[in-house]
Every structure is written in C-alpha cells, then in structure tokens.
Amino acid sequence: MTASHTLKVICADLPAPPLFERDERGERHGYEADVARLIAERLDRQVEWVYRQWSDFYPALDAGEGDLLLCGQGISDYRKTLGDFTQPYAIFDESVMVRSGSGITSSQHLEGRRVGAIANSLNMALAETFSGAVPVPFDGASDDVFGDMVAALRSGDIDALVDDDVALVPLEADDLTIAFTVPTRNVWGAVVAKNQSDWLVRVNWALDEIIANGSLESAWERWMPTLAYPFDDQCQLLDRH
C-alpha cells in the first residue's frame, strides 16, 4: 500500500483499556483505535500504527514519522505549543487512585503525600493544585509510563496517582481504589504537526462526519458504556483548536 493510502497514527504500545491495547495477534483494539480507523475510513486511508514512547510523541510528529498523533492527548496550552489540535473526540473527568485502606478520600488528605502523574499533562496540572501534596512527574521515557505509575502506587513509592477516569476505572481492584473524581471535563483531541492547516481541516472534516453519522457515538458506547457520551448535541462541540 502506498503512503498516500495510509494514515500513520502515532501512539503508545501499551495496555490501557478501554482506550487501546493489542491482542495476541497484534491487532489494536479500543475506543481510540476505533476513532483512528473511523477517521482513516472517511479519508479513504488505512491506519498504520507508529508506536513511540510517550515522551517521543511530538518529536516524532515534528519529524514527519506520522500523519496524526492520537493517544490520550488532553488539550492544554502547553501541548498547543507542540502541535495543532483537532476538534475533540472525547471529554473525560479526572480521578485520583490510591491504595485501598489508605484513608485518602479527598484532596485534603493528600497533604504531604506523593502524587504521581504524567509530566506536562493536564493530570499533573491538577495534582499541582492539591494543597500540600508533593507532585511526582513520570516523564514517559519508558515503554509503559502508565504501568510505571501503577507499579509505583502499589509499591508505595507514591501515595496516589492522577489520570483521566476512563483509564482508572478498569484498574479498580482489591488493592487499588478511586479515592475521588474531579469534574474537570478534560477535552481530548488528535494532533497534527504545526503549519499543516489544510491537513488539519481535512481531519476535522472527517471528525465532523463520524460525529454526524453516529459512528463515533457507537464506538463510545461499545467501549465505554458506563460513561455518558459527551457529544449528544452538535452545539456542545468546542471551537477548533
């Protein structure tokens, strides 16, 4: 298949259901995987996954290694300096996960506690608002930064971690629990390299199409049936980023 018929999507190769994971055959599944495929279909392309570590996403995008970055990118002022965002394809709240029995049930209980989050993320920005908490950034230089945070929580190296609710709800188990959720309504978008305005328009057109024809909602309900679909009304869509 020629490059003109592929959509090279930069993403992480780690398990983060229901957003993405790979099965034993190497096939990628999950909500974000479906979003990438739906965009590609509208553009008459086929997805080619470009796996990179979290910290290498934007350098890879700048280097032209992918056409699109689609991997849990909450839209922030900092990230908008690194790439140009599409309209949103997801909106989530943020949760704080702790070890069961820790006694932590609110932000007031985090004073003096070590709170992990991915560096330069909206989750870290929230962690930094918790009075007296000690933010611990995870820089994404490993193959599984999310797994590293969970392991650090289980081992006691950190006392809590912050991530979007969609990523943490599936992790609740006997030893881990969600202490509380903050209704931050984080907006996620796909990202194209800077100075590619025509390409950004095309990707936004594809997103408009999959929202209008109901296929984005179908993917949401397939993978995240317990979370309310955030785009029931077209007027809820935010301005282009």
C-alpha positions in Angstrom: 0.0 0.0 0.0 1.4 3.4 -0.9 1.9 6.1 1.6 -0.9 8.2 0.1 -3.4 5.4 1.1 -2.2 5.1 4.7 -2.9 7.2 7.8 0.2 6.9 10.0 -1.0 7.3 13.6 1.5 7.9 16.4 0.5 6.2 19.6 1.9 4.2 22.6 2.2 0.4 22.5 1.0 -0.3 26.0 -2.2 -1.7 27.5 -4.7 1.0 28.5 -8.2 -0.5 28.1 -10.8 0.6 27.1 -8.8 3.2 25.1 -6.3 0.8 23.5 -4.5 -2.5 23.8 -3.2 -5.2 21.5 -4.4 -8.8 21.4 -2.3 -11.9 21.0 -2.4 -11.5 17.2 -1.0 -8.0 17.5 -4.2 -6.3 16.5 -5.1 -3.0 18.2 -8.5 -2.6 19.9 -10.2 0.1 22.0 -12.0 3.4 21.7 -9.0 5.4 20.4 -8.1 2.6 18.0 -11.7 2.8 16.6 -11.5 6.6 16.4 -8.3 6.3 14.3 -9.9 3.8 12.0 -13.1 5.8 11.6 -11.1 8.9 10.6 -9.0 6.9 8.2 -12.1 5.5 6.5 -13.5 8.9 5.9 -10.2 9.9 4.4 -10.1 6.8 2.2 -7.0 5.6 4.0 -5.9 2.6 6.1 -4.4 3.0 9.6 -0.7 2.3 10.0 0.3 2.4 13.7 3.6 4.2 14.6 4.5 3.1 18.1 6.6 5.6 20.1 7.2 6.2 23.8 5.1 8.9 25.4 8.0 11.4 25.6 8.7 10.9 21.9 5.3 11.7 20.5 5.8 15.3 19.5 9.4 14.9 18.2 8.1 12.0 16.0 5.2 14.2 14.8 7.6 17.0 14.0 9.9 14.6 12.2 7.1 13.5 9.9 7.1 10.0 11.2 3.3 10.1 11.5 0.4 12.0 10.0 -1.6 12.2 13.2 -1.0 11.8 17.0 -4.0 10.1 18.6 -3.1 8.8 22.1 -4.7 10.3 25.2 -3.8 13.9 24.4 -5.8 16.3 26.6 -5.7 19.7 25.0 -3.6 22.1 27.1 -1.9 25.4 26.4 1.5 23.7 26.7 0.6 20.9 24.2 -0.8 23.5 21.8 2.8 24.9 21.5 3.9 21.5 20.3 1.2 20.7 17.7 -2.2 21.8 16.3 -5.2 20.0 17.8 -8.4 18.9 16.1 -11.8 19.3 17.5 -12.4 16.9 20.4 -13.3 13.3 20.1 -13.6 12.7 23.8 -14.2 14.5 27.1 -13.3 13.0 30.5 -13.1 13.9 34.2 -10.0 13.2 36.3 -9.8 10.7 39.1 -7.3 10.1 41.9 -6.4 6.5 42.6 -4.9 5.2 45.9 -4.2 2.0 47.7 -7.2 0.5 49.3 -7.3 1.3 53.1 -5.2 4.4 52.7 -7.8 6.6 54.2 -7.5 9.1 51.4 -10.9 10.2 50.2 -10.4 13.8 49.3 -7.7 16.3 48.2 -7.3 17.4 51.8 -5.9 14.0 52.7 -3.1 14.4 50.1 -1.2 17.0 52.2 2.4 15.7 52.5 1.6 12.8 50.2 3.4 11.9 46.9 1.0 12.2 44.0 2.1 10.9 40.6 1.0 11.9 37.1 2.5 12.1 33.6 4.8 15.1 33.3 3.4 18.2 31.5 -0.1 16.7 31.4 -3.4 18.1 32.5 -3.4 15.4 35.2 -0.1 16.8 36.6 -1.6 20.3 36.4 -4.5 19.0 38.6 -2.1 17.3 41.0 -0.2 20.6 41.5 -3.5 22.2 42.7 -3.8 19.9 45.7 -2.7 21.9 48.7 0.4 20.4 50.4 0.7 17.5 48.0 4.1 16.5 46.6 3.7 16.2 42.8 5.8 13.3 41.3 6.1 13.6 37.5 6.6 10.5 35.3 8.4 11.6 32.2 7.1 9.0 29.8 10.6 7.8 28.7 9.8 4.2 29.4 7.8 1.7 27.3 4.8 1.9 29.7 4.6 5.1 31.7 1.1 4.3 32.8 2.2 0.9 34.1 5.1 2.5 35.8 2.8 4.8 37.8 0.5 2.0 38.8 3.5 -0.1 39.9 4.8 2.9 41.9 1.5 3.2 43.6 1.3 -0.5 44.5 4.9 -0.4 45.9 4.3 2.6 48.0 6.8 4.8 46.1 3.8 7.2 45.6 0.7 7.6 47.6 -1.8 8.5 44.8 -1.9 8.9 41.1 -4.0 11.2 38.9 -5.3 10.2 35.4 -8.5 10.5 33.5 -11.4 8.5 34.8 -11.6 6.3 31.7 -8.1 4.9 32.4 -8.5 4.3 36.1 -12.0 2.8 36.4 -10.8 -0.5 34.8 -8.0 -0.7 37.4 -10.1 -0.8 40.5 -9.4 -4.0 42.4 -8.9 -5.3 45.9 -5.7 -3.3 46.4 -6.5 -0.2 44.4 -9.5 2.2 44.5 -10.5 5.6 43.2 -10.5 8.0 46.1 -12.4 10.8 44.4 -13.1 12.2 41.0 -12.8 15.9 39.9 -15.3 17.1 37.2 -12.6 18.8 35.1 -14.1 17.8 31.7 -10.7 17.3 30.0 -11.1 17.7 26.3 -9.0 15.3 24.2 -8.1 15.9 20.6 -5.9 14.4 17.9 -2.8 16.4 16.9 -1.2 17.3 13.5 2.2 18.9 13.1 2.4 22.7 13.1 1.8 24.6 9.9 -0.3 22.0 8.2 -3.6 23.9 8.1 -5.0 22.1 5.1 -4.4 18.7 6.6 -6.0 19.9 9.9 -9.1 21.0 8.0 -9.3 17.5 6.4 -9.0 15.7 9.7 -11.6 17.9 11.3 -13.9 17.2 8.4 -13.5 13.5 9.0 -14.4 14.0 12.7 -17.4 16.0 11.8 -18.5 13.2 9.5 -18.2 10.4 12.1 -20.0 12.5 14.7 -22.8 13.3 12.3 -23.3 9.7 11.1 -23.3 8.3 14.7 -20.2 6.1 14.3 -18.3 8.0 17.0 -21.1 7.5 19.4 -21.3 3.8 18.5 -17.6 3.4 19.3 -18.0 5.2 22.6 -20.9 3.0 23.7 -19.1 -0.1 22.6 -16.0 0.5 24.7 -17.3 2.9 27.5 -21.0 2.1 28.1 -20.9 3.4 31.7 -19.7 6.9 30.7 -22.1 9.4 29.2 -21.4 10.2 25.5 -20.4 13.9 25.5 -21.5 15.0 22.1 -25.2 14.3 22.0 -25.7 17.9 20.8 -23.6 19.2 18.0 -23.6 22.6 19.7 -21.6 21.1 22.6 -18.5 20.8 20.3 -15.8 23.2 21.2 -14.2 25.7 18.9 -11.5 24.4 16.7 -8.1 24.3 18.3 
